[in-house]
Amino acid sequence: MFKKILIANRGEIAVRVIKACQEMDISTVAVYSEADRKSLHVQLADEAFCIGPPPAVESYLHMERIIQTAHQAGAEAIHPGYGFLAENAEFARLCEKENIVFIGPNSKALRLVGDKVRSRQTMEKAGVPIIPGMKAIPKEFSEFESEARKIGYPVMIKASAGGGGKGMRIVHSPKDLKYALEAGMREAKSAFGDESVYLEKYIEEPRHVEFQILADNHGQVVHLFERECSIQRRHQKIVEETPSQALNPELRTLMGETAKKVVQVSGYNNAGTVEFLLDKDKNFYFLEVNARLQVEHPVTELTTGVDLVRQQILIASGEKLPFQQEELSQRGHSIECRIYAEDPLNNFLPSSGKVLFLKEPKGPGVRHDCGIYSGSNVPIYYDPILAKLIVWAEDRTAACQRMVNALDDYVILGIKTTIDFLKEVIAHPQFTAGKTTTSFIEKNFPGWQGRTKTEESLRLALIASAFDNFSQAYSSVNKGAVRKEVYSPWQALGNWRIGGKR
Ligand code: MV4
């Protein structure tokens, strides 16, 4: 087992990985940019090294500097978290060359799953269902035209090097094809440095259902069931849950076994996610492999009892998986809400600044994976995710209720967050009914206006009065006196709730 691991990330995921290491008696090395000097992950790690200025290309994406830091600190392995270098085949290869274990898939598998057209060929050969469409990049526009006619409109343009919706375009009729192709290619070129695009049949109102897999270095592969991630806004997931309301036991087994096949034919190891689209008639199609620990991994942990980060580390150190497929099962229901530093009332513009106050929700079945603290700073340079609120309960109805209560209990002051917006998403009748598709947000929350002005002013007045009590407890009259009690404005508020059902 490793003695020391460097965590090449920041925020809540760096904290999550540090906790797994602490439980395994592994020393932790944090790296940070100048903007993150006082971050939570820096405080929690055993050692921390500044690796450069705030822009990610000069710090969290700076491969050589991170590897050099690992050598300097004597770390035997690097955990990349998600984002940044997590799916970078070049970084994985560099680690391999430098004799540092990359806690993730091998560089060859990373390269294969990053090339969508090539992986569509591989999957089709292996008998994995793929969305009808092209399996090679055409050279001439006329080939796009004839293929589109064969596939049948509407078709979707996708970038071969892509993912996450960049370079994607829906085309409804032949007259729009040329313009959309040109725009898609330009976008692909600037986002991935590769203008290759191809066409697929457009699937209307699909669900996004993904399967978690673990593959050890000895050829054993298991799946840890699905996550339903259909609630998204502009390709950014907002709410995830498991089990999916759309699967029955037979479909779940079939999709799980298919996900394992995807991993086996790719020569893939460590943790990963196989994404599928599920259409209205419950046909499923392989979409892509996410070669990393995902943001939404906790819902799988809470329903299967498997610590995925621990398993990633064990696999990377050469251990065999400690369980077989038959030993894994799902229990209860889990939902995750992503807490972003964004202003839903201002077109979800990222919000930055100082966290003036943080009150974490607590209680049975409530987990809070968090990268901030009262007084910490939220820089503008990175992904605006602050924390994740995850609940577990015995069934979906109870989990929804638990999530609404936990969101009600959750206070972040100083920066704008998506907490109030999430409450309305979870309480929406269509969500409660489990009818979640990828168009849920745009259909149900076009230009969300949030709570009314009156409610907001009432809330602010209450908070202000509570803070007034708070400051009185510390006023000059009390100076030198023994403080019998520490007042919290949130205790002072008692059972007050505005806009809730209570
Ligand atoms: C699609 C699709 C419909 N038809 N492909 C979006 C991200 C990328 N990974 C794949 N995506 C989609 N591919 C075909 N042929 C619809 C989407 C899509 C989507 C997929 C998953 C989750 C949310 C989505 C939101 C809009 C579109």
Boltz pocket constraint, residues with backbone or C-beta under 6 A from the ligand:
constraints:
  - pocket:
      binder: B
      contacts: [[A, 131], [A, 156], [A, 163], [A, 164], [A, 165], [A, 200], [A, 201], [A, 202], [A, 203], [A, 204], [A, 206], [A, 207], [A, 208], [A, 229], [A, 230], [A, 232], [A, 235], [A, 277], [A, 287], [A, 288], [A, 438]]
      max_distance: 6.0
